[in-house]
Amino acid sequence: MNVKTYDFTIKSNGYCHLEDITDKVHDCLGRSGLRDGIACVAVMGSTAAISTVEYEPGLLKDIPEFFEKVLPSDRPYHHDNTWHDGNGFSHMRSFLLKTSHSVPFSSGKMMLGTWQQLVLADFDNRSRNRKVVVQLVGV
């Protein structure tokens, strides 16, 4: 088994900004020379998440609307009393979705569904430069 680690940065707008990172992760896989294994994709930070979705205009509207209903940005959270930064909702959304996602790969290609893309979801209440780490384990 070999382990290869790569990273890249995404400029995000925050507020449930969704960014398709599939090609960037696939580039990391291509550079690795690995053929079969597991890719762990993680965002550094506690107000963002990594997941999969069909990256299309309807869902790019539906997902922020969903999170606003489940964890509204306009209500107070206990976290806000600690740091006074107003992003308690961002931490809660990240906690719900998680900061990493694993994807198997075979023959040098990620095993994703036809309409499935890897996405970075940035929930913070401001724009950020998000570091994404891709760790590949395989042969």
trRosetta pair geometry for C-beta under 8 A, 3 or more apart (Angstrom, degrees):
i j d omega theta_ij theta_ji phi_ij phi_ji
1 37 7.6 117 -142 -113 90 125
1 137 6.1 6 -177 -177 115 86
1 138 6.8 -70 -145 -135 77 4
1 139 6.4 -78 -106 -63 47 82
2 32 7.9 155 111 176 124 104
2 34 6.3 -152 72 -90 117 111
2 136 7.9 7 104 109 87 92
2 137 7.4 177 86 -148 45 45
2 138 6.5 -29 56 74 82 47
2 139 6.6 119 12 -101 94 41
3 135 6.7 -7 -168 -174 95 95
3 136 7.0 157 -154 83 46 55
3 137 5.3 -9 -101 -100 78 75
4 28 7.8 167 119 168 113 91
4 31 7.9 -175 161 101 144 86
4 32 4.2 162 72 -130 162 108
4 33 8.0 135 -57 40 158 79
4 34 6.4 -152 12 -24 130 124
4 135 7.4 165 84 -154 45 50
4 136 4.6 -9 59 58 93 106
5 133 6.6 -13 -167 -171 97 100
5 134 7.2 157 -154 84 48 54
5 135 4.9 -11 -104 -105 84 79
5 136 7.6 -166 -75 22 38 70
6 28 4.0 -165 61 -135 152 115
6 31 6.8 100 -84 70 146 132
6 32 7.5 -108 -27 -65 124 99
6 133 7.4 154 84 -157 44 53
6 134 4.7 -12 64 60 93 103
6 135 8.0 180 26 -78 61 38
6 136 7.7 24 7 -5 101 106
7 131 5.7 4 -178 -174 125 94
7 132 6.3 162 -154 83 71 48
7 133 4.8 -29 -96 -100 97 62
7 134 6.9 176 -85 16 41 73
8 21 7.9 166 75 -152 126 112
8 24 5.2 -115 55 -177 161 129
8 28 7.6 -126 -20 -60 115 116
8 131 7.7 164 86 -149 29 55
8 132 5.6 -15 62 58 76 98
8 134 7.8 19 6 -6 94 111
9 129 5.3 2 -175 178 119 98
9 130 6.6 150 -157 75 63 43
9 131 5.5 -31 -98 -94 79 59
9 132 7.4 168 -95 14 26 78
10 19 5.3 150 -172 99 142 163
10 21 6.7 -74 -69 -90 141 115
10 24 8.0 -133 -71 0 104 171
10 120 5.5 148 55 52 164 163
10 122 7.9 -156 104 -46 118 127
10 129 7.4 159 77 -159 39 51
10 130 4.7 -19 60 61 91 100
10 132 6.2 42 -7 -16 109 118
11 127 7.1 11 178 179 80 111
11 128 7.9 -179 -151 93 45 40
11 129 5.7 -25 -99 -104 63 71
11 130 7.9 177 -86 17 14 77
12 17 4.8 158 -170 82 92 141
12 19 6.4 -108 -102 -24 93 134
12 48 7.4 137 27 -107 174 130
12 120 6.9 -111 -85 120 130 123
12 122 3.8 97 162 -8 152 164
12 124 7.8 99 103 39 125 106
12 127 6.1 176 94 -153 56 66
12 128 5.2 -6 58 59 104 79
12 129 7.5 164 17 -97 79 20
12 130 5.3 34 -9 -10 126 118
13 17 4.2 139 53 -80 86 142
13 122 7.1 144 58 77 49 131
13 127 5.2 -36 -130 -100 34 92
14 17 5.9 52 38 -4 13 116
14 90 7.8 -39 -158 -109 97 133
14 122 5.3 -87 -101 129 38 112
14 123 7.3 2 -161 124 67 15
14 124 4.4 -76 -127 81 107 78
14 125 5.9 71 168 178 138 3
14 126 5.0 126 -39 76 164 18
14 127 5.3 -115 -7 -76 103 34
14 128 6.1 97 -66 -4 94 92
15 64 7.4 34 147 -136 76 126
15 73 7.5 3 -129 -89 82 165
15 122 7.8 18 34 104 36 87
15 123 7.5 44 -113 -156 11 36
15 124 7.7 -54 -35 83 46 45
15 125 6.7 65 -69 -123 78 44
16 63 6.7 179 178 117 118 92
16 64 3.8 135 112 -109 147 91
16 67 5.5 173 -100 56 133 144
16 68 7.6 -77 -26 -46 154 88
16 93 7.5 -95 -88 177 89 163
16 121 6.5 -19 -149 -169 57 96
16 122 7.4 -174 -109 79 8 54
16 123 5.8 30 -76 -110 58 64
17 121 7.4 157 79 -155 48 45
17 122 4.6 -6 56 53 98 104
18 53 7.3 -42 -162 52 141 148
18 55 7.3 -171 138 -126 121 92
18 60 5.7 -142 55 -126 131 81
18 63 6.3 66 -53 74 142 148
18 64 7.8 -125 -20 -47 107 94
18 119 5.1 -8 -167 -175 94 133
18 120 7.3 156 -153 79 45 51
18 121 5.5 -12 -100 -102 75 73
19 119 6.3 143 69 -158 42 75
19 120 4.6 -11 58 55 101 100
19 122 7.4 32 -2 -8 109 105
20 23 7.4 53 130 5 99 91
20 55 4.6 39 -83 -130 116 168
20 117 5.0 -24 -138 156 101 144
20 118 7.3 101 -161 75 57 56
20 119 5.9 -44 -97 -99 44 80
21 24 4.8 -55 -168 44 76 117
21 25 5.7 76 132 -24 90 100
21 41 7.3 152 103 -173 132 143
21 50 7.8 -61 46 -131 140 98
21 117 8.0 135 44 162 48 96
21 118 5.2 -67 71 105 85 101
21 119 6.4 134 13 -123 88 24
21 120 5.2 70 -28 -20 131 98
21 132 6.3 -126 -155 -172 157 177
22 25 6.0 -63 -151 38 28 106
22 26 6.1 26 155 -19 66 110
22 55 7.9 -131 -11 -6 124 143
22 110 7.5 -135 -156 53 88 151
22 112 7.3 -55 -132 -1 121 172
22 117 4.4 -89 -41 -151 133 86
22 118 4.7 140 -81 33 67 86
23 26 5.5 -54 -143 39 32 113
23 27 6.3 41 153 -25 65 101
24 27 5.6 -47 -151 29 31 115
24 28 6.9 35 149 -19 60 100
24 132 7.4 80 115 78 137 140
25 28 5.6 -49 -156 31 37 114
25 29 6.6 39 147 -19 65 103
25 39 6.4 100 179 162 115 149
25 41 5.6 -35 -110 -94 133 133
25 103 7.7 71 149 43 147 141
25 110 6.9 44 115 -56 115 147
25 118 5.5 18 8 54 149 155
25 134 5.5 163 -130 -106 79 139
26 29 5.4 -51 -150 36 37 115
26 30 6.4 41 150 -21 66 103
26 109 7.6 6 -134 -136 105 61
26 110 6.2 -99 -91 -4 86 116
27 30 5.6 -52 -149 35 33 114
27 31 6.5 31 154 -17 65 105
28 31 5.9 -56 -149 37 31 109
28 32 6.5 38 152 -32 63 105
28 39 7.8 118 92 -138 118 125
28 134 4.3 82 117 85 169 153
28 136 7.0 177 134 -34 104 124
29 32 5.7 -52 -153 22 32 118
29 34 6.9 -88 -158 62 71 96
29 39 6.4 -55 -81 -82 110 136
29 105 5.9 -171 -140 -126 139 166
29 108 6.5 139 146 -168 108 63
29 109 7.7 115 126 -108 149 23
29 110 6.6 -155 -37 -48 165 89
29 134 7.8 -97 -49 161 70 140
29 136 6.3 142 -107 -96 69 144
30 108 6.9 67 -100 -177 60 109
32 136 5.1 -29 -114 67 167 157
32 138 8.0 75 134 56 138 110
34 37 5.5 -37 164 16 133 130
34 105 7.4 87 111 87 105 131
34 108 7.3 152 96 -103 51 68
34 136 5.4 -180 33 148 153 130
34 138 4.2 99 -177 80 129 114
34 139 6.6 116 -148 78 86 16
35 105 7.9 -161 153 122 28 100
35 106 7.4 17 152 -166 72 37
35 107 6.0 -7 -172 -118 92 23
35 108 5.1 -44 -125 -50 59 77
35 138 6.9 -152 58 143 47 125
35 139 6.4 -36 48 99 91 66
36 105 6.7 -163 -132 100 32 71
36 106 5.2 26 -114 -120 85 59
36 107 7.1 33 -71 -34 85 38
36 138 5.3 -174 93 -165 44 120
36 139 5.7 -8 59 56 90 86
37 104 7.4 -161 113 -151 28 64
37 105 6.0 0 60 55 62 93
37 136 6.1 92 93 178 134 81
37 137 5.0 -161 180 97 127 52
37 138 1.8 -112 -33 -76 138 111
37 139 6.5 146 -56 11 107 55
38 102 5.6 -5 -177 -170 110 110
38 103 7.3 150 -160 77 62 36
38 104 5.6 -42 -102 -103 67 58
38 105 7.2 166 -99 15 17 80
38 136 7.4 170 87 -150 46 51
38 137 5.2 -3 56 57 90 97
38 138 6.6 164 18 -59 50 99
39 102 6.8 157 83 -154 50 57
39 103 4.9 -16 61 62 102 87
39 104 7.6 162 17 -110 77 8
39 105 5.7 60 -20 -23 107 118
39 110 6.4 -50 21 -106 142 103
39 134 6.1 -18 -167 -166 103 95
39 135 7.4 149 -158 78 52 43
39 136 5.2 -18 -103 -100 74 78
40 100 5.9 7 -179 -179 92 123
40 101 7.7 165 -153 84 53 33
40 102 5.0 -24 -99 -98 70 84
40 134 7.4 154 80 -156 51 44
40 135 4.7 -12 59 61 102 95
40 136 7.8 -165 24 -74 68 33
40 137 7.5 34 -5 -1 103 103
41 50 5.1 -168 109 -175 99 156
41 100 6.4 162 85 -154 47 70
41 101 5.4 -16 60 61 97 81
41 102 7.6 170 17 -89 71 32
41 103 6.9 17 -4 6 113 107
41 118 6.1 39 61 -165 169 143
41 132 6.5 -1 -173 -179 89 107
41 133 7.5 165 -153 86 43 51
41 134 5.4 -8 -105 -105 75 76
42 50 6.4 -120 -114 1 28 144
42 99 5.8 44 -157 133 83 87
42 100 3.8 -21 -97 -97 87 103
42 101 7.9 169 -78 18 52 53
42 132 7.1 161 83 -158 39 61
42 133 5.0 -15 63 60 92 96
42 135 7.5 7 9 6 109 102
43 48 4.5 -86 124 102 151 120
43 49 6.8 -150 33 -114 134 4
43 50 5.4 164 -15 -43 100 99
43 99 5.3 -118 57 -165 82 84
43 100 7.4 -162 16 -75 62 58
43 120 5.9 114 -80 -135 134 102
43 130 5.6 -19 -154 179 112 117
43 131 7.3 134 -157 82 59 51
43 132 5.3 -33 -97 -102 68 75
43 133 7.8 172 -91 19 19 74
44 130 7.3 165 53 -169 74 67
44 131 4.4 -2 31 74 123 103
44 132 7.6 -147 2 -83 79 26
44 133 6.6 76 -44 -14 98 107
45 48 5.0 52 85 21 117 106
45 94 7.7 -110 118 -127 79 155
45 99 7.2 -179 71 -132 54 126
45 124 7.8 -51 159 -50 138 125
45 128 7.4 76 -113 161 171 156
45 130 6.5 -90 14 -130 140 88
45 131 7.8 129 -21 43 102 80
46 91 5.6 16 136 -123 101 87
46 94 5.6 146 172 101 49 155
46 95 8.0 24 -174 -58 90 78
46 99 7.1 -60 -108 -71 46 138
47 87 5.9 -12 -118 159 142 131
47 90 3.8 16 -149 145 107 118
47 91 5.7 -51 -91 -71 77 56
47 93 7.8 49 -159 61 60 98
47 94 5.3 -131 -129 -35 19 140
47 122 7.3 41 118 -164 85 65
47 123 5.3 -131 172 72 74 89
47 124 4.1 75 128 -73 138 87
47 128 7.9 137 82 -29 116 161
48 94 5.9 35 43 -106 18 117
48 99 6.7 77 87 -122 71 85
48 120 6.3 -4 178 -177 121 90
48 121 6.3 163 -164 87 67 56
48 122 4.7 -23 -110 -109 105 59
48 123 6.2 -179 -94 16 42 78
48 124 6.9 -34 -57 -21 83 96
48 128 7.5 -126 -55 74 128 147
48 130 5.7 92 -75 -126 174 136
49 93 7.1 -114 -17 132 129 81
49 94 5.1 -175 -55 -131 94 63
49 96 8.0 -52 -79 73 155 67
49 97 3.6 42 -166 98 166 122
49 98 5.8 90 -143 70 104 38
49 99 5.8 -98 -115 -91 54 42
49 120 7.6 152 81 -160 44 48
49 121 4.6 -10 60 58 92 107
49 123 7.0 42 -1 -17 98 114
50 97 8.0 161 48 137 31 107
50 98 7.2 -58 52 103 71 79
50 99 6.4 52 9 173 91 33
50 100 5.6 15 46 -129 127 22
50 101 4.4 -133 116 2 104 105
50 118 6.8 -5 -172 -173 96 97
50 119 7.2 165 -151 85 52 48
50 120 6.1 -27 -99 -102 71 58
50 121 7.5 -171 -80 17 21 81
50 132 7.4 113 -86 -134 124 109
51 97 5.6 -77 -49 -175 129 111
51 98 7.5 111 -73 58 90 88
51 101 5.8 150 -102 -68 31 144
51 118 7.7 168 94 -151 28 56
51 119 5.8 -20 67 60 72 93
51 121 6.4 10 19 -10 107 121
52 101 6.6 164 -30 178 85 155
52 103 7.8 113 -66 -85 128 116
52 112 6.9 -169 -138 -136 136 109
52 116 5.0 13 175 -172 123 101
52 117 6.6 163 -152 79 73 33
52 118 5.8 -44 -96 -95 76 48
52 119 6.8 135 -117 12 24 86
53 59 5.8 180 168 147 121 146
53 63 7.0 -19 -129 -70 160 142
53 116 7.4 141 71 -142 11 61
53 117 6.5 -34 67 61 60 81
53 119 5.4 -15 27 1 107 138
54 59 5.9 128 77 -4 81 155
54 115 4.3 5 -116 146 108 108
54 116 6.6 -57 -76 -87 64 42
54 117 7.1 96 -129 13 25 90
55 59 7.2 -114 -123 74 23 124
55 60 7.2 51 -163 -62 61 102
55 117 4.3 -29 -11 45 118 143
55 119 6.3 155 -85 -75 109 117
56 59 5.5 77 60 20 76 102
56 60 6.9 -142 95 -13 32 95
56 115 7.8 -20 -31 -171 120 112
57 60 5.4 -58 -143 35 31 115
57 61 6.8 23 159 -12 64 103
58 61 6.1 -67 -163 38 31 103
58 62 6.0 24 149 -18 70 114
59 62 5.1 -53 -130 42 41 112
59 63 5.7 44 169 -27 74 102
60 63 6.7 -34 -129 26 21 109
60 64 7.7 17 164 -4 48 104
61 64 6.7 -66 -161 41 31 101
61 65 6.3 26 152 -16 67 116
62 65 5.6 -67 -150 42 31 113
62 66 6.1 37 154 -27 69 106
63 66 5.6 -49 -147 31 31 115
63 67 6.6 25 158 -13 64 104
63 121 7.5 -115 152 -118 137 127
64 67 5.9 -57 -147 40 33 107
64 68 6.2 35 155 -22 67 107
65 68 5.7 -55 -147 35 30 113
65 69 6.6 29 154 -18 63 104
66 69 6.0 -61 -155 35 29 108
66 70 6.2 13 157 -8 68 112
67 70 5.8 -59 -136 45 33 104
67 71 5.9 -35 -176 49 72 92
67 93 5.3 37 -154 -123 125 126
67 123 7.2 -129 175 -119 154 112
68 71 7.7 -75 -116 71 15 53
68 72 5.8 46 -175 -113 59 62
68 73 6.4 -48 -121 -1 81 94
69 72 7.3 15 -121 -68 11 83
70 96 7.5 95 128 -125 139 173
71 89 5.1 149 146 -152 100 87
71 92 4.8 -174 -146 105 146 125
71 93 5.3 -160 70 -68 146 83
71 96 7.1 -157 -25 -15 141 145
72 75 5.0 72 85 2 111 105
72 89 6.6 -93 99 -114 33 139
73 89 4.6 -146 -105 66 58 165
73 125 7.0 143 -158 -96 121 106
75 89 7.6 108 55 -70 76 117
76 80 5.6 -115 -156 52 76 142
76 81 7.8 58 178 -44 113 90
76 88 7.3 53 178 36 44 147
77 80 5.1 109 62 -9 72 100
77 88 2.5 -164 70 126 135 151
77 89 6.1 -178 -29 -48 139 58
77 91 7.7 177 128 50 156 108
77 92 6.7 -141 -125 -28 150 127
78 81 5.7 -47 -166 24 48 114
78 82 7.3 47 143 -20 68 99
78 88 6.8 134 50 -132 44 144
79 82 5.7 -55 -161 28 43 113
79 83 6.8 -13 163 23 76 103
79 87 7.5 -68 114 85 127 58
79 88 3.6 154 56 -109 110 94
79 91 5.6 147 -96 37 175 146
79 92 8.0 -155 1 -38 139 91
80 83 7.1 -80 -140 58 29 74
80 84 6.5 65 176 -105 65 30
80 85 7.0 -133 -127 53 65 52
80 86 5.6 47 -126 -94 114 34
80 87 7.5 146 -89 34 84 37
80 88 4.6 -76 -36 -26 87 120
81 84 7.4 24 -143 -67 18 67
85 125 7.5 163 147 47 83 124
86 125 5.6 -63 107 52 99 169
87 90 4.0 -22 180 21 96 125
87 91 6.6 100 127 -20 85 87
87 123 7.9 125 -169 119 100 85
87 124 5.6 -6 -141 -146 141 67
87 125 4.6 -141 -91 4 94 109
87 126 8.0 -73 -77 4 131 87
88 91 5.9 -54 -156 34 38 109
88 92 6.4 35 150 -17 69 107
89 92 5.6 -57 -149 39 34 113
89 93 6.2 35 155 -21 68 106
89 123 7.2 -133 119 164 78 114
89 125 7.8 86 57 -59 102 108
90 93 5.9 -54 -148 35 29 109
90 94 6.4 29 154 -17 63 107
90 123 4.1 157 -141 117 73 97
90 124 4.7 60 -144 -99 155 42
90 125 6.1 -117 -42 -25 130 79
91 94 5.8 -55 -148 38 31 112
91 95 6.3 36 152 -23 65 106
91 123 8.0 -159 -30 96 22 129
92 95 5.5 -51 -148 34 32 116
92 96 6.5 33 153 -21 63 104
93 96 5.7 -53 -151 33 33 113
93 97 6.4 9 160 -1 67 111
93 121 7.7 -114 143 130 115 123
93 123 4.1 175 78 -129 134 160
94 97 6.3 -69 -141 49 28 95
94 98 7.5 102 171 -84 60 5
94 99 6.2 28 -178 -68 104 88
94 123 5.7 -143 -48 33 84 136
95 98 7.8 23 -170 -76 22 46
97 121 6.2 -22 117 58 168 142
98 101 7.1 121 97 -65 114 74
101 118 6.8 -180 81 -135 137 100
103 110 5.0 13 137 -156 132 109
103 111 6.6 179 174 53 86 71
103 112 6.6 -12 -153 -66 131 90
103 118 6.9 -82 -37 -77 148 122
104 110 7.6 129 88 -155 42 59
104 111 4.7 -8 83 32 91 127
105 108 6.9 -5 161 -159 116 11
105 109 6.1 -179 -157 88 90 27
105 110 4.9 -51 -97 -95 94 46
105 111 6.2 -169 -102 -11 33 82
105 136 7.6 -24 27 -139 139 107
105 138 6.9 -64 66 -63 103 163
106 109 6.6 -29 69 60 57 76
106 111 5.8 47 11 -59 100 113
110 118 7.8 -59 164 -30 166 121
112 116 4.3 -148 178 88 98 110
112 117 7.1 70 174 -88 153 28
112 118 7.4 -105 -94 -37 144 83
113 116 3.8 86 50 -9 88 122
120 130 6.1 150 -180 102 145 152
120 132 6.3 -97 -85 -79 130 131
122 128 6.1 -167 -155 44 137 115
122 130 6.0 -133 -89 -50 119 143
124 128 5.6 67 47 -27 147 131
